[in-house]
Amino acid sequence: MTIGIVVATKAELEPFIDLFGEPIFCFPNHSGYDVMKWEYGTEKPIYLILCGVGEIASASSTQYLIDHFSVDGIINYGVVGGLTAFHDAGKIGIVERVVHTDFDISLSGKHVVGEYLNSKTGPYIYPAKSFIPESLTEGIMKLTCASADKFVGAGEPKERLKREFGADICEMEAAGIIITCNRNNIPVTFIKAVSDGVDEDSEAFDNNVYRAAKSCVYLVASFIQHF
């Protein structure tokens, strides 16, 4: 079992290194990508790519892991903004579906915002396959994720995403990752922890990013044990 992990920022990577130790091998600037390798248990190589922020960066990095390291599945973990009072800093969950709120061909009158051509699920994108078995995620909060190339500020911008899309969280990479995985028929699981609540902004993000990412990493480790 070869595990691929996509992480956006060095701040989110830091708690992974704190738990798993330094990588056994690094591929610095490997064709423009930073890839690290760990061994977890017997025959469980982990390849982690630091993708950078945004949908294009996350999509290309995911495709790179699939093409060059023959991963069996992808895990994306990271910190997100919460869109309701319930989804406040520290809450953690598994993304059940993603809506790409930047994608908009609604002017045609045939589609709503976020809906791709030939979609059978409206604006929502579901993983074609989940990398983590459902039996291991029972009791963990399931989330709808609004994903776009924009850091969403406090108050009305976050409330609008909840109101229009029924989203619980927002971030900037999931749409690129899920579309890439689905097109390659590669299982994917998203583990997300809230760093900034609905009425909080970038300051809360900065203050909470390590703690929230650490929660994700511990959940990643618990899942990997069962592979």
Backbone hydrogen bonds, N-H to C=O, Kabsch-Sander energy under -0.5 kcal/mol:
donor,donor_aa,acceptor,acceptor_aa,energy
3,I,1,M,-0.6
3,I,45,P,-2.7
4,G,73,G,-2.2
5,I,47,Y,-2.6
6,V,75,I,-2.4
7,V,5,I,-0.5
7,V,49,I,-2.3
13,L,9,T,-1.4
14,E,10,K,-2.0
16,F,13,L,-1.0
17,I,13,L,-1.8
18,D,14,E,-2.1
19,L,15,P,-1.6
20,F,16,F,-3.1
21,G,17,I,-2.0
24,I,37,K,-2.0
25,F,37,K,-1.2
27,F,35,V,-3.5
30,H,27,F,-1.3
30,H,33,Y,-3.2
31,S,29,N,-1.2
32,G,29,N,-0.7
33,Y,30,H,-1.1
34,D,50,L,-0.6
35,V,27,F,-1.3
35,V,33,Y,-0.7
36,M,48,L,-2.7
37,K,25,F,-2.8
38,W,46,I,-2.4
40,Y,44,K,-1.9
41,G,39,E,-0.6
43,E,41,G,-0.5
46,I,38,W,-3.0
47,Y,3,I,-3.0
48,L,36,M,-2.7
48,L,46,I,-0.6
49,I,5,I,-2.7
50,L,34,D,-2.3
51,C,7,V,-2.5
51,C,49,I,-1.0
52,G,7,V,-0.6
52,G,8,A,-1.1
58,S,54,G,-2.1
59,A,55,E,-2.5
60,S,56,I,-2.4
61,S,57,A,-2.0
62,T,58,S,-2.1
63,Q,59,A,-2.3
64,Y,60,S,-1.9
65,L,61,S,-2.2
66,I,62,T,-2.1
67,D,63,Q,-2.6
68,H,64,Y,-2.6
69,F,65,L,-1.8
70,S,66,I,-0.7
71,V,65,L,-0.7
72,D,2,T,-3.0
73,G,2,T,-0.8
74,I,187,P,-2.5
75,I,4,G,-2.6
76,N,189,T,-2.4
77,Y,6,V,-0.9
77,Y,75,I,-0.5
78,G,191,I,-1.5
80,V,193,A,-2.0
81,G,170,C,-2.7
82,G,196,D,-3.2
83,L,168,D,-2.6
88,D,86,F,-1.9
90,G,194,V,-2.7
91,K,88,D,-2.1
93,G,192,K,-2.4
94,I,141,M,-2.9
95,V,190,F,-1.7
96,E,143,L,-3.2
97,R,143,L,-1.4
98,V,125,I,-2.6
99,V,145,C,-2.8
100,H,114,G,-0.5
100,H,123,P,-0.6
101,T,99,V,-1.3
101,T,147,S,-1.0
102,D,147,S,-0.7
103,F,100,H,-1.5
104,D,102,D,-0.5
108,S,105,I,-1.5
109,G,106,S,-2.1
114,G,103,F,-3.0
115,E,112,V,-2.1
116,Y,114,G,-0.5
116,Y,122,G,-0.5
119,S,116,Y,-1.7
124,Y,121,T,-1.7
125,I,98,V,-3.4
126,Y,124,Y,-0.5
136,L,133,P,-1.8
137,T,133,P,-0.6
137,T,134,E,-1.1
138,E,134,E,-0.5
140,I,137,T,-2.0
141,M,92,I,-0.5
143,L,94,I,-2.5
145,C,97,R,-2.7
145,C,143,L,-0.5
146,A,144,T,-0.5
146,A,169,I,-2.8
147,S,99,V,-2.7
147,S,145,C,-0.6
148,A,171,E,-1.9
150,K,148,A,-1.9
152,V,150,K,-0.6
155,G,198,V,-2.6
158,K,153,G,-0.5
158,K,155,G,-0.8
159,E,155,G,-2.5
160,R,156,E,-2.6
161,L,157,P,-1.1
162,K,158,K,-1.6
163,R,159,E,-2.5
164,E,160,R,-3.1
165,F,161,L,-1.7
166,G,162,K,-1.5
167,A,161,L,-1.3
168,D,144,T,-2.9
169,I,144,T,-1.7
170,C,81,G,-2.0
171,E,146,A,-2.1
177,I,173,E,-1.7
178,I,174,A,-2.9
179,I,175,A,-2.1
180,T,176,G,-1.5
181,C,177,I,-2.6
182,N,178,I,-2.5
183,R,179,I,-2.0
184,N,180,T,-1.3
185,N,181,C,-0.5
185,N,182,N,-0.9
186,I,181,C,-2.7
188,V,129,K,-2.4
189,T,74,I,-2.0
191,I,76,N,-2.5
192,K,93,G,-2.4
192,K,190,F,-0.5
193,A,78,G,-1.9
194,V,91,K,-2.8
195,S,80,V,-3.0
196,D,80,V,-1.1
198,V,84,T,-0.5
200,E,197,G,-2.0
204,A,201,D,-0.7
205,F,201,D,-1.6
206,D,202,S,-2.6
207,N,203,E,-2.1
208,N,204,A,-2.0
209,V,205,F,-1.5
212,A,208,N,-2.8
213,A,209,V,-2.4
214,K,210,Y,-2.5
215,S,211,R,-1.6
216,C,212,A,-1.5
217,V,213,A,-2.4
218,Y,214,K,-2.2
219,L,215,S,-1.5
220,V,216,C,-2.6
221,A,217,V,-2.6
222,S,218,Y,-1.8
223,F,219,L,-1.9
224,I,220,V,-2.5
225,Q,221,A,-1.5
226,H,223,F,-1.7
227,F,224,I,-1.7
